């Protein structure tokens, strides 16, 4: 497909015309994506009522029919005229008060959804999914006759309008999925969403090859999703890892006002923390994916998605020149696979740590025991067993050995499996003989290795035996391998989790100017009032007003230090606080006892509200917010005591 046809199609969109099915079949995959993106991003005014929406769409199809007729495309003109008739019938029914099934009406590309036909607007990922479906359609699916070709041109729009309709209850259409099957579906949907997002990013940087590859990966998950929704097991180890690019962590430049050096430093520091958090859990998710552990893979995939949302929030705030979003830390507990990455798969490390109350041979006191430990690891065979011993620790029955030995294993060898399941490692405690005396074995012990099936480390204090009789002595040993032989050794880990607080969306510039103008008008109105009719504020806490005044003055000072003019809304907030302080001071200087009592009640309500806030933020783990609320609480409590003393006096 040449770029000429694509440009023609986009010009058709500008003329409010629809793409034909013949044109769609000639498009390459990448151009389909471009076409749908262009359709989506074309802004149309949102209708305020159903009647207005129907008329708007009727006009669009009317223009499309006229445009097709002027170009000599009678087939397309007739198609649009049939759709016009549908809309005319719907408008007449709506005006007569009869119910109209809006979902049966085709929706022109780029139009907002009709009220009652769709729950939410089609997003970018939905458009990309539509592009994938069309790209994979079989060209032979259309009928050969001309009349048969007219209907498919309309059908995609009808289906698109119907697709967001409320789903049929699961009990009547599909079997209810079990917990594990639902986890499979959720994981696949999250991973497909990650591929779609990566395709969109590649499209934005004009990397069409990368976008096409990500879309293929997303499309490749469709069959697995269908199987998972049917309750069939899937092998997640074959799913490609989620794409991550350094561009995901790039802040870029602010599109509105430049960010101060201090704010820029905070932005980059926050991005570094979120980057590390995102990479950590992406790696963890990939580990669980390769293990085939769906529940843990789903948990970590959700954490990855949550972190990516925070990254997007931070990038948007930086691009719009907003203040640095607040960030607080929580403690999150999650499972992570225990792996000793410093060991190879064929390494087993044995630690002989210490003995406790080891038996002494007859004629030797416990304090004269000179103990050492020999061990035998019967692999690859009993005849070729790996043997070694510790050094001798003299004059104690509780020696500290603290020695380690690296042994060779073969995880797939039958002999090693027999050692793990039944034999283990044998130990002998030896008392070193003196001059002309031989060494004497004073006890034996055995460490079983079955736990290595599901754990990569065993640490035990084993009994020292004399034949079948317990001696009362103990031997502490430890064994570790790289990873469990068959299962997964999960260990709960508690770590810091960075949470970004939502940045309020700034109003458009026109609304900002309106707001500033309204503020100025209010202030002018206040200044024109006489002293006998002051502005009507509610009583507030002097301490909190002064605290807010100082905080705003610090912000204004920061802007001026950086040779920047403070924002107008910041200046007017500062003026508003000053006016409130002046008004309240004037009110309380000549206040009656009744007004002072009311003021005390206001302060006590503040105390109650701030106390609740401290408890709430503390229970949520939001230490910064709890600390701020506690500081305000102490200020107001001090003010309450002062007011109470005045009233008592």
N, C-alpha and C positions, 0 to 999 in steps of 0.2 A: 504493500500500500504506500503510495507516494504521499509526501507531506501536502501536496496540492489538495487532495480530497479531504484531508484533515482540516486544512484552512477553510475549505468550502463549508464543511460541516459546522465549524465554529462560527462562520459568518451566518449560517442558518440559525444557530442559537441566538445570535444577536438580533436576527429578524423574527425571533420567537417562533421558529419552525422546528419540526421534529426530524430526527435522523431516520432514514429509511432502513429497512432490514437488509436491502442489497448493499448499502454503504457499510452497515455494521459488519457484514460477512467479509468485506474487503479489508477491514482494519487489522493491523498487527496488534498484538497484545498490549504493547506499551502505548500505542495510540488510543486504544480503547480507554486505558487508564487516564490519559490526558483529556480525552473527550468528557468522560464522566466527572473529572475534577473541575473542568471548565463549567460544566452544567451546574455542579454543586455550588461553585463560588460565585455564580452570577446572582447578584442581589435583586430580589423583587420585593416590593412593599408588602408587608404582612397585612392581610385583610382584617377588618375589625368585626365582621359578621359573616355568617354563612352566605347570605344573599350577595354581599359584596364579593366574596371569594368565588361564587359561581359565575357572576358577571365578569370578573377578572379573567377567569379561565376561558369563558366563552369568547371574550375578545382576543385572547391569545390564539385560540384555534381558528378564529375568523381571519386574523392576519396571516396565519400559517396557510390557510386555504387560498387566500388571495395571492400570497407570494408564490405558492406552487402553481396556481393557474397562470400567473404572469410568466412563469418560466416554462410553460407548456407541459407541466407534469400533471396530467389529468388524474392519474391514479392516486397520487398523493392528495390532490385537491378533494377528490371524492371521499377519501378516507377521513380527512379533517372535517368535511361537511357532515358525515355520519356522526362524528363525535360532537359537533356543534348541536345536532338535533338532540342528542342525549342530554346535553346541558340545558337546552331550551325547555325540554320536558321537565327536567329537574327544577328549573327556576319557576315554571308555572305551578308545579306541585307545591313548592315551598311557599310561594305567594298565596296559594289557596289554603295553606295550613295543613296540607297532607304530609305524612312522614316521607323522607327521601333517604334512600340507601346510598350514602355518600361513597361507600367503599366500592360501588360498582362503576364509579366515574373515573375515567383515565385522568391522571395528573400530569400536566406538562413538566418536563425536566426543569429543575431549578425553582419550582414554585413551593411556597410553604405548604404544609399539609392542611387539608380541610379540617375544620373543627368537628370532632366526632368521628373522623375516619382514621386518624393516626394518633397515637399517644404521645409521640415525640418526633422531632425533626430528624431526618436522615443524616447521620454523621458521616465523616470522611471514611471511616472504616467500612460503614455500610455501603458506601458508593464503590469502594474498592472490591468488596465482595460481589456486588452486582457486575462489575467489570469482569471479574474472574468467571462468573457463570456464563456471561455472554461470549467470552473468548473461547469457552470450551463447548459451545453449542455446535452441533453437527449441521453443516450447511445443507445437508440433504433433508433436514427435518421439515422444511417448508414445502407446501404443496406446489405442484407444477403449474396449475392453472392460475390465471391472474386474480380471480376472485378469491382463491385460497390464499394468495399472497397478501391480500388486503387485511385480513383479520390478524395474522401474527404481528403486523406492525402496530396494532392497537393493544394486543394482549399483554405485552410486557408491562405497559403502564397500568393495566387493570390489576395484574398480579402484584405489582409494586405497591399499589394502594391497599391491596388486601393483606399483604404480608404482615404488617404490624398489628393486625386485628388481635383482640384478646385470645389467648390460646384456649383450646378445648380442654376441659379438665382431664387430668392424666388418667383417671380411672376409666374413661370411656374411649380413649384413643390409643394409649400406649401403656404398657405394663409399668407399674411403679418400680423405680430403680432402687436397689439396695444401697447401703452407705458406700460400699467400695466402688460400685458401678458409677454412682453419682460423683465420687471423687475423681474417677477416670475422666468423666465428661468435663468436669470443672477444670481439671488440669489441662486438657486438650484445648478447651476454649481460651484459657488464659495464654497458652503458648501460641495459639493462632493469632490472638490479639497482638501479641508481641511482634510477630512477623508482619502483620498488617501495619503496625506503627513504624516498624523499620522500613517497610516499603514506602510509606508516606514520607519519611525523612529523606530517603534516597531520591524520591521524586522531587522534593523541595530543593535539593542540591544538584538537580539535573543528572543524577546517576541512574539512568534508565535501565542499565544492565543489572545493577544491584537491586533496583525496585522489582524488576521482572523475576529475579532469583528469589527474593523474599516472598513474592506473591506465589511462586511455584511451591515454595515450602509450606505456605499457608494452605494452598489448595491440596497439597499432599496429605494434610491432616483430615480432610473431609471424610474419607472412607473410614478412618479410625474413629472419628466422632460418631458417624452413623452406627458403626459396630458397637461402640461404647453405650450409645443410647438404647441399643437393643439388649443391653445387659451382657454382651460378650466380653471376655477378658482381652486386654491389649498388651502389647510389649512396648513399654515406654522407653526402653533402652535404645530403640532405633530412631527416636525422635531427635531431630537436630537441636543443638543448643540454641538458646535465645540469642539473637544478634545484639551485640553491644559495640558501640563506636565511641571514640573519644569526643566526637561532635556532640554526643548526648550530654556531656559535662561542660560544654563550652558556654560561657555567659554571653559572649558577643558584646555588642555596643548598645547603649541605651538609645531608643528611638525618640525619646521626648527630651528630657533634660539630662545633662551629664551627671554622673554619680560622683560625689565627693571622694577624695582619696581614702578617707577613713571608712566611708561606707563601702567603697570598692574592696578594701581589705577585708571587711566583715563578710561581704558577699562571697569572695573567693575562699575564705576560711570555711564558711558554711558549705560551699559547694564541695570542698575537699572532704569534709566529714561525710556528706551524703554520697559522694563518689565511693569512698571506702566502704560505707555501709552497703551500697548497691553491689559492688564487686564481691564483697564477702558473701552475701546471700545468693548471688548468681552462681558463684563457685559451689556453694553448699547445695543449691538446687540441682546443679549438674551432677554432683556426686550421688545424690539420691536418685536422680533419673537413671544414671548408669547402673545403679544397684537394683533398679526396678521397684523401689520403695515408693509407691504412689501416695500414701497418706502424708509422708514427710516431704515428698517433692511438691505436693500441692500446698502445704503450709509455707514452705520457703518461697514458692512461686508467688504466693500472695504477698509476702513480705517484700519481694523484689518489686512487684507492681506498686505497692504502697510507697516505697522509696522513690520510684520513678515519678509518681505523682508529686511528691515533695520537690523533686528536681525541676519538674515543669513549672510548679508554682514559683520557685526561686528564679528561674529564667524569665518568666513573664513579669515578675516584680522588677527585676533588673532592667528588662527591656523598656518598661513603662516609667522608669525613673522613680519608683516608689521607695519608701524607707525599707530598710532591711527587715524582712519578716522575722517575727520572734520565733525562737527555737527553744524547746525544752527537751530534757532527756527523761526517758522512762527506763525501767529495768524490765527487759523482756527475757523470758526463759524459753529456750528452744532446744531441740535435740540436734546433736551433731555426731557424725560417725567418728568413732575413735580409731585413729590410724597412726601408727608410728612410722612416719614417712622416712626417717633416717635409717630404717632397716630395709633390706631387700626381701623379696618374697621367700627366699630360701635361708633366712636367718632366724635363729631362736637364741635369745639371750637368757642365760640362767644367772640369777643373783643369789649368792649364799650370804645372808645378812648377819645373823647372829644365832647363838645358842643360849638357851635359858635352862639353868639347873641341870646341865648335862651330867649323866652318871659317871662316877669314877670307878676304876677297877678296884677289887679288894686289895686292901693294904695301902691305898692312896687316898689321902683326904681330898675333899672337893677343891680346896684352895691350892692343891699341888697338881691339879689336872692340867696337862699340856695337850690341848685338843686341836685336831684338824679334821676336815671333812673331805672324804672321797665321794665321788659320784660316778654313776654309770648310766649313759643314755643309749639304749639298745637300738640304735639306728646307724647305718642301714640294716644291720642284723645283730643278733646277740654275739656272734663271733667277732664282728667288726665294730663293736660298740665304741662310742666316744666316751673316753674316761679322762678325768683330771682330778686335782685335789687343791684345797686351799693351803695357805701357809699355817704354821702352828702358832697358836696363841697360848702362852704359858701362864701357869699359876692362877687359873680361874675356871670355875664351872659354868660361867656365863660369858663366853668369849664373844667379841665383836669381830667378825671376819670381813664383811663389806667387800666381797670380791665378786667379780662377774666373769662369765665365760660365754664366748660366742660359739654356738653349735650349728652344724649344717643340717638342713632338713630338705625334703622334697614333698611339697604339699600334695602332689598327685600320686605319690608312691603308695602302693598297698601296705608296704612294711611300716611306713610312717603312720598310716591310719590305724594299724593294729597297735602301735605304740601308744597312740593317743587314746584309743578306746579301752585298752586293757592293761598295758604294762606300766607306762609312766617312767619316772626317773627314780633310781635307787640311790640312797645315801648311806654312808658308813661313818660313824663318829669314831675317831682313832685317838688313843692315848699314846703319845710318843714315849718309847722306852728309853731308859738311860743307858749307861755304859754296860755293855754285855747283855742288854735286855732288848727284846724285840718289841715292836709296836703291837698294841693290843686293841682290837675292836671292842668298844664298850656299848655300842648300840647301833641300830639301823632305823631307817625311816624311808618312806616312799611317798612321792608326790604324784597324784593322779592328774592327767592332762585333758580329761573330757571337756572341761570348761572352755578349752581353746576352740571348740566348735562354734561358739557364739560370742566369745570374748577374745580380745587380743592380749589380755594380761591376766595372770593368776598370781595372787599374793596370799600365802597361807603360812600358818604356824602349825607344823605337823608334829605328831607324837614321835618320840624316840622310844623304840621297842628293844627289849632283850628277848629275842625269839618271839613268842606270842605274849610276853608279859610287858606291861607298860612300866617304864622306868621313872616316869614323872618329869623327864626332861623334854624340852621342846626345841625345835629347829625352825627358824624363820627363813623362808625362801621366796623367791619371786621369779616368774617366767613371763617373757613377753615375745610376741611375734608381730609382724607388720600389721596384719588385719585378721579377723576371725576366719576360720577355715571354711565355714559355710554360711553362717548367719551374719548379722550386722550388729556391731557393738555400739549402741547409741548411749550417749551420755548427756544428761541435761546440763545446759550451759546458760548462765545468767550473764547478760552483757548490756551495755548501754545501747539505747535505741533513740535516735534523734527524730523528733516529731516537729514538723514545721506547722505553725499556726496559720490558718487561712488569712490571706491578705484581702481586705475589703476591696472590691472592684471600684476603681476610680470612675467618676462620672465623665461623660464626654466633655470636651472643652467648652461647648456651648452651655452645658449644665453647670460647669464650674463657674463660668462668668455670671450666669444667672444667680448662682448661690452667693457669690461675692457681692453682686449688685444688691441683692436682698439684704445681706448683712449690713452693707453701708447704709441702705435705706432705713433699716431699723435703728442704726446708731444715730443717723441724722434726726430721726424721730425722737430718740431719747434726748438728744441735746436740745431740741426745740421745746421739750416739756419744761414746765416751770418746776421749781423745787417742791411745790405743793403736790405735783402729780408725777412722782418718780416712776420708772418702769417697774412693772410688777414681776419680781422674781420670787422664787420660793426660798425659805430659809435653808441655809446650807451650813456645813462645817467650815469655820474659819481656817482650821488647820489644813483641811484638804484643799481649800481654795488657794491658800498660800503655797502649798506643796505643788499644785498644778501650775501656779504662776511661775515658780522657780524652775519647774521642769520645762515649760514653754520658753522661758528666757534662755535656758541652756541650749535648747534646740536652735533658737534664733541666733544666739552667739556662735554656735558651730557653723551656721551658714555664713555669717559675716567674716569669721576667721578664714574661711576658704574663699573669700572675695565673691560670694554669691548672694543674690537677693533672696531673702526668705520667701517662701510661698505666701500668696495673699491669704489663704485660709488659715495659715499658722499665725500670721499677724493679727487677724481678726479674732481668732480664738483667744489670743493673749489679751486683746482689748476687752473682749467679753468677760474674761475672768477679772480684769481690773474693775470693770463697771460693777460686777457682782459684789466684789469686795467693798467698793465705795458705798453701794446701796445698802449692804448689810450692816456696815459700820454705822451709817447714818440712822438706820432703823433701831439698832440696839443701844446707841448712845442715849436716846430718849425713850427707851423701851419701858413699858409698864411691867409690873410683876407677871401679869398674864402672858405677855409676849415672851418674857424670859422663860416662863414655864413651858410655853410651846416650843421655844428654842431647845430647851433641855430634852423634850420628848423627841424632837427631830434628831438630836445627837444620839439618843438611846436607840432609835431605829437604825441609825448608821452603824452603831456598835453591833446590833443583832445581825444586820446584813453582812458586815465584814467578818464576823465570827463564823457565819455559815460559809462564806467564801473561803476562809482559811481551811475549814474542815473539808470542803469540796475539793479544793486544789490539792490538799495533802493526800486525800484518798485516791486521786487520779495520778499521783506521782509528779505533779507539776510544781516543782520546788520553787522556781522563780516567781510564779504567780502567787503561790502561798506566802512567800517571803514578802512580796510587795503588799499583799492584803494584810499581813500581820503588822507591817510597819504603819500602815494607815490606821489599823485598829488601835494601836498604842497611842497614836496622835489624838484620835477622837476620844479615847478613854480619858486622857489627860485633860482634854477640853471639857468633858462632862464633869470631872471633879472640880475644875475651876468654876464652872457655871453653878454647880451645887453649892459651893462655898459662898458665892455671891447671893444666891437665894436665901441661904440660911442666915446670912448676915442681916 
